[in-house]
Amino acid sequence: MVTVNPHFAKKLQKFGAKTSSECFNCGTCSAVCPLVEEQALFPRKMIRYVQLGLEDKIKHSIEPWLCYYCGECQQYCPRQANPGELMMSLRRYLTSVYDWTGLSRKLYTSKAWEIISILVLFFATLGVIYLLHGPIVTEHTELETFAPRHIVDPAGWLFGGVLSIILLINIYRMYRLIMTSGEQVTIPLSLYVKEFFTLVWHFFTQRRFGDCKNRSRWLKHWLLMSGYAVAFILVNALSKWFLTNEFLSVFHPVRLLGYYATIAMLYVTTEAIIGRLRKAEPIHQYSHSTDWMFLILLWLTVFTGLLVHVFKYLDLPLPTYYTFALHLAFTVPLLALEVPFTKWAHLAYRPFALYFKRLKESALEAQRAKTQATQVKMSA
């Protein structure tokens, strides 16, 4: 039984989809999209679902995650229905559907919730630093003394663990919705293991984005993802070199990795901010408030991290400590709000969607092959 929500298009407007009613289903968007497959005729099918109010079908859909928003569809749309932005809006909506806490929906649909959440986490972080920081040495810079690793490391692991649990539960909810749609099939455990490489491959390479005509967007997307991954490893696994009183050699591997992560993220976020201000490219013409929240928080986090590095090696104690406190105060809301609830979560949802898609395809292929073999055997 298919249920219809006649108010769904209006509901989706809060997630950024303002022009879905402009589409008259000419199919141009699906014709020009380099990522469209026979089984996934997006964006056209998704727009039609929105217009018809088929909210339940959208909840179970994988198609929004197969789109990388290259902008081809918007460039050629004769009605300026902005199909790429609608697909982006559906990803925001689905992120709120997967989220069991309900916070994602509030962040996406209320600017007040965005601003208040950021401010609360920002000042709460500064408050914790004020209460728990170590001795302030002013003769020379001792960052590890100001921010003792026996406090910073466990706090970081606990923080990361909580966010990971929230995100994993959301991914499981996503799995349940996707795998219960369409033709039902039993997936053996061995297939989950066999196809696991699909998840790893798409997460680390973002390869599907490379099929878009504008390959520079893929490169920038990959730089941002890899820069973040490197920074995450440095902070969590290599903190004994990252958060230290020692002055590492310019050619120390940890320092070189830090330079790469900083340059990659700072370049991509700066380019994206400038692009959204100029609105020259289709993908930059429409910005949801959470897009700005993500870019600004990430830019401030990376920039203050760079300043900490500069002040430390100039041996300026107080600027180093104060900037490090600001760096953490920007990092906490960035990770707490973005990783499980908004933009950063897409880094996980997209490769998992491709993994779930491949699981269903492989299981269906095996099931059909088995059925055909049985029929041949019976006819013989």
Protein Blocks (a to p, Z undefined) as FASTA:
>chain_A
ZZddfklmmmmmmnopaklmmpgolommmmmpmkbcfklccfklmmmmmmnopaklmmmp
cklmmpgololmmmmmmnlnommlmmmmmmmmmmmmmpmnlmmmmmmmomklmmmmmmmm
mmmmmmmmmmmmccddfkbccfklmmcfklmmmmmmmmmmmmmmmmmmmmmmmmmmmmmg
cjdddddfklmmmmmmmmmmmmmnommmmmpmblmlmmmmmmmmmmmmmmmmmmmmmmmm
mmccbdcdfklmklmmmmmmmmmmmmmmmmmmmmmmnomamklmpccfklmmmmmmmmmm
mmmmmmmmmmmmnopaklmmmmmmmmmmmmmmmmmmmmmmmmmmmmmmmmmmmmmmmmmm
mmmmmmmmmmmmmmmmmmZZ
